Amino acid sequence: MSDAPAKHQPLVFSGMQPTNTLHLGNYLGALKNWVKLQDQMPCIYCVVDMHAITAVAYAKPDDLRTAVREVAAAYIAAGVDPKRSILFQQSAVPAHAELAWIFNCVARLGWMDRMTQFKEKTGKHKERASVGLYTYPTLMAADILVYKATHVPVGEDQKQHLELTRDVAQKFNNDYGAEDFFPLPEAVVLGTATRVMSLRDGSKKMSKSDDSDMSRINLTDDADMVAQKIRKARTDPNPLPDDEKGLEGRPEAENLINIFAALAGTPRSDVIARFAGQQFSGFKNELADLAVAEIAPIAEKMRRLLADPAELDRILADGAEQAAALAAPILRETKRLVGFHA
Ligand code: AQP
């Protein structure tokens, strides 16, 4: 991680969508790093419910409220400390939406058309996607820049969106003659499993919205379920490879080795050396033990937190108050630069 530009105080911002229960990909790709970053600089962690409705219309408002609490509980259970970091729900701070509108007018259509996640999520049915899903990256830029955050811990899959955030910041600063007004935030990609793939298809990322629950390990899965999902994870008929080269064209094997390395905190080359030429069954048993050891305490803590929804709501409300107070002067100055009522 390089130093943030001197003009801006180091500050972390990141968020996850309450679209479903968080999974091992969210945890290894992002959440685990969020926890570590708390020791390095101030952090703001958000449950991005405004992003969530770009893809799903919740049948009942309570379904979304429950999902928001569940994500907040996962953050805390994994080690986000609401006494040190600001933890809140995106829709509680309207400054995000206000700044997103301004950024919709800064970002260019050509930039948005290049976003691979939109293409992946919509496939052949682009015309049926919501406009909100298309403009998701400008809202993400607003989430980050409304606090002038300088560092954004995300998985590999979100790096392109962060590039767009930098482009938006740069163009706003140029267009409105305000050099360095917004920082150009950096992606913080730590660890070995920055892109965890589906357990059913090694070419697709592990995702909350995958129809198959067997494709992912949820942070709420119990030990039996975790072990079962790993045992049933798709592999090919060959034994584990002897070297890195032997992983070429074997996405499922590569994914399981990456997950093993991330959970064990060892380099991937060590994992390959240790299991070289062995069958997957023994490897999978050890992988299941590692996954259970990491996930089970989180699942247990989540259950305890979710038993007291009023306390979770209090934590989120307290965080929203702090976030709104930080965003207000930045939004006011942005509107003044644009010429809006401020
Ligand atoms: N498979 C993954 N491997 C590594 N990191 C991942 N992240 C998501 N999936 C993986 C990281 O988790 C953070 C939260 O992501 P999000 O909730 O904003 O949505 P997403 O990236 O679209 O994640 P999902 O699980 O695929 O959700 P759905 O299915 O709802 O779209 C991000 O930092 C992301 O990089």
Boltz pocket constraint, residues with backbone or C-beta under 6 A from the ligand:
constraints:
  - pocket:
      binder: B
      contacts: [[A, 15], [A, 16], [A, 17], [A, 18], [A, 19], [A, 20], [A, 25], [A, 26], [A, 27], [A, 28], [A, 29], [A, 30], [A, 153], [A, 154], [A, 155], [A, 156], [A, 157], [A, 158], [A, 193], [A, 194], [A, 195], [A, 196], [A, 197], [A, 205], [A, 206], [A, 207], [A, 208], [A, 209], [A, 210]]
      max_distance: 6.0
